[in-house]
């Protein structure tokens, strides 16, 4: 796998993972929510779990391409901010659009 393909795959995974909690009413897109509605705290918790899942996939791809580069806290602050930014369309769709 080339580096360009791996980077594109990680960005696509992040985009899907960041919006997944907001576009469906299932826990982790598998188990149905009680009452048919997930609360906001559940969506935020699911967003946090998916951040780590996408990070683990990115780490696996990085190891597949070569040596894993050690990261500091700044890297994780930036990636978390980027993940929240990618989640904005799903948040707007769920909470700000009039139905």
C-alpha positions as CSV (number, residue, x, y, z in Angstrom):
1,X,0.0,0.0,0.0
2,X,1.3,3.4,-0.9
3,X,1.6,6.3,1.5
4,X,-0.9,8.4,-0.5
5,X,-3.5,5.6,-0.3
6,X,-2.9,5.1,3.4
7,X,-3.4,8.8,4.1
8,X,-6.5,9.0,2.0
9,X,-7.9,5.9,3.8
10,X,-7.3,7.4,7.2
11,X,-9.0,10.6,6.3
12,X,-12.0,8.8,4.9
13,X,-12.2,6.6,8.0
14,X,-12.0,9.7,10.2
15,X,-14.8,11.4,8.2
16,X,-17.1,8.4,8.4
17,X,-16.2,7.7,12.1
18,X,-16.8,11.3,13.1
19,X,-20.2,11.4,11.5
20,X,-21.4,7.9,12.4
21,X,-22.8,8.7,15.8
22,X,-24.9,11.5,14.5
23,X,-26.5,9.9,11.4
24,X,-28.0,6.8,13.0
25,X,-29.9,5.8,16.1
26,X,-27.9,2.6,16.9
27,X,-25.1,2.2,19.4
28,X,-21.8,1.8,17.4
29,X,-24.1,1.4,14.3
30,X,-24.9,-2.2,15.5
31,X,-27.2,-2.3,18.6
32,X,-30.6,-0.4,18.6
33,X,-31.0,2.3,21.2
34,X,-33.7,2.0,23.8
35,X,-36.7,4.1,22.9
36,X,-35.3,4.6,19.5
37,X,-33.3,7.7,20.4
38,X,-29.7,8.1,21.6
39,X,-29.0,10.9,24.0
40,X,-26.3,13.5,23.3
41,X,-23.9,12.1,26.0
42,X,-24.2,8.7,24.2
43,X,-23.2,10.3,20.9
44,X,-20.2,12.1,22.5
45,X,-19.1,8.9,24.1
46,X,-19.5,7.0,20.9
47,X,-17.5,9.8,19.1
48,X,-14.7,9.3,21.7
49,X,-14.6,5.6,21.1
50,X,-14.5,6.0,17.4
51,X,-11.7,8.5,17.7
52,X,-9.6,5.8,19.3
53,X,-10.7,3.2,16.8
54,X,-9.7,5.4,13.8
55,X,-6.4,6.2,15.7
56,X,-5.7,2.4,16.1
57,X,-6.4,1.9,12.4
58,X,-4.0,4.7,11.5
59,X,-1.4,3.3,13.8
60,X,-1.7,-0.1,12.1
61,X,-1.3,1.5,8.7
62,X,1.7,3.4,9.9
63,X,3.3,0.3,11.2
64,X,2.5,-1.5,7.9
65,X,4.3,1.3,6.0
66,X,7.4,1.3,8.2
67,X,8.5,2.4,11.7
68,X,6.0,4.1,14.0
69,X,7.1,7.6,14.8
70,X,6.6,8.6,18.5
71,X,4.1,11.4,19.1
72,X,3.7,14.0,21.8
73,X,0.6,15.5,23.3
74,X,0.4,18.1,20.6
75,X,-0.3,15.5,18.0
76,X,-3.2,14.1,19.9
77,X,-4.6,17.5,20.6
78,X,-4.5,18.4,16.9
79,X,-6.0,15.0,15.8
80,X,-8.8,15.3,18.3
81,X,-9.6,18.8,17.1
82,X,-9.6,17.6,13.5
83,X,-11.9,14.7,14.4
84,X,-14.3,17.1,16.1
85,X,-14.2,19.4,13.0
86,X,-15.0,16.4,10.8
87,X,-18.0,15.7,13.0
88,X,-19.5,19.1,12.4
89,X,-21.7,18.1,9.4
90,X,-23.2,15.2,11.3
91,X,-23.9,17.5,14.3
92,X,-25.5,20.1,12.1
93,X,-27.6,17.3,10.4
94,X,-28.8,15.9,13.8
95,X,-29.3,19.0,15.9
96,X,-29.4,22.2,13.9
97,X,-31.4,21.4,10.7
98,X,-35.1,22.1,10.9
99,X,-37.2,19.1,10.1
